């Protein structure tokens, strides 16, 4: 793999669109590799990451639309009213959101049984605390609150949610530094911050956020090389180009960090031979860091990329009606 060694040296590096498209197309052709089968539990999410990447690059047609739709629907679990991450797996809230996002981008949302999915989502909310589990086994995480709120919003069913209890739970997960943790009492983490702030944005309750305190905490995540980390004293990582910067954008504080340095850092993490984006220079590219690197660049107005919605991490053209 060939990458720039330092983000500050990547001034002339451009986004390698054609190479990234080829990289995404290659991902489903590695079925003889063990890693392909060990990541079945992430397959639905991976397709969302890949399709979103292509859509932001204006190359959504690089993957077969009907084949993708057929595969997504093969993961539908009728008796549960939700989607599994892969055929034969148990349904879960996260792949259910990914399936909805994929079908929405592919103009096939009409295939979703809205009533059943809505009932599935609502069944996962604790009536006492307002928190959400990811599935019937009960793991609680603010990520799942975002998944639930986003699912209902994208399906036009947000009025069915107990919004007061949902907001009250998120408020309990807020910390003195303005950030949010996985659960009440957990340390602030940039990914949990975005999911919590994103959910509150969808619910129209950004008043819950201590904007100045949180945004200072977020802008302190930028390191000298331009990259962002998720917590104090951690390494920079391309995925936080989304979690941190998208949150700042939602709160109207995107100019609190150096966008120029962040762009250089993301571009320095490209694999210039095989395509894709890694977590940091010289590491192996993967689709997770590719989508969030591209989404971060899009949010900073990088030339040639389609606009992205900072609340939904979907092309803005897809979500425009949700903000009316």
C-alpha positions, 0 to 999 in steps of 0.5 A: 500500500502506498500512502502519504506518510504525513498529512501535512505533506499531502497538499497536492493529493487529490481524491482518487474517485475511480480507484475508490469505486473499483475498491468498493466493487471489489469487496464482494469478490473476496468470497474465498477469504476468511475475513469475508465470512467472519464479517457476515454480521456487518454485511448489511451495514457494509452495503450501506457504507459502500452505497453511501460512498458511491452516492457521495462520489456520484457513482451509485450505479457502480453496483447493481441496483436490483441485485442489492435490493434483492439481497437486502430483502432476503434479510427480512425476518417476517416474524420479527418485523425487522432486518438481519445483518445477513440471511440466517442471522438474528434481526437487530436494530442497526442492520434494520436502519441500514436496510432502510437507508439502502432502500431509500437511496435505491428508491425502493422504500415501498418494499418495507413493511412500515407497520411491522418495522415500527412495532419492532423499533418501539418494542425495544424501548424501555418503558421506564428509562426511555433507553433503547436496546439493539435487539431482544437480548437487551444491550443498551447503547445511545447508538441504538437510540439514534438507530430507533429515532432515525428508523422512525423518522425515515419511515415517517413514523416519528409521531409513534415514539414517546419523545419525552422519555427518549429525550430524558434518557439522552439527557441522563447520558450527558456528561459535565464536559458536554459530551455523551456516553454509551449509557448513563455514567459512561465517558464521553465518546465522539461516536456517542456524541454524534448519535445523541446529538443526531437523535436530538436534532431529529427530535427537534430538541437540540436545546438539551445540548450544552453547545459551547461546552460540547463544541470546545470538547469536540474541537480539542479532538483535533491533533497537530496533523489535522486528524481527529480523535474520539477521546482525549489522549487517543490517536487520530482516526479518519472515522472521527472526521465524521463523528466530530465534524458532523456534530460541529456542523449540526451545531453550527460550529464547523469553523471551530477546527481547521478544515484544511488540515482535516482534509489533508489528513483524510486524503493522506489516508487513501490507498493510492494503489488499491483504493479505499481509505484507512484509519490513518496513513500506512494502515489498511483501507476498509469500507468503514473509514472510506465512507466516513472519510468521504462523508467528512470531505463532503461535509467540508464542501470538497469539490466533486462530492455530493452534499451529505446530510450531517444528521442522517449520513445520507446524501442530502438529496435523499433527506431534503424532505425530512427537513421541511 
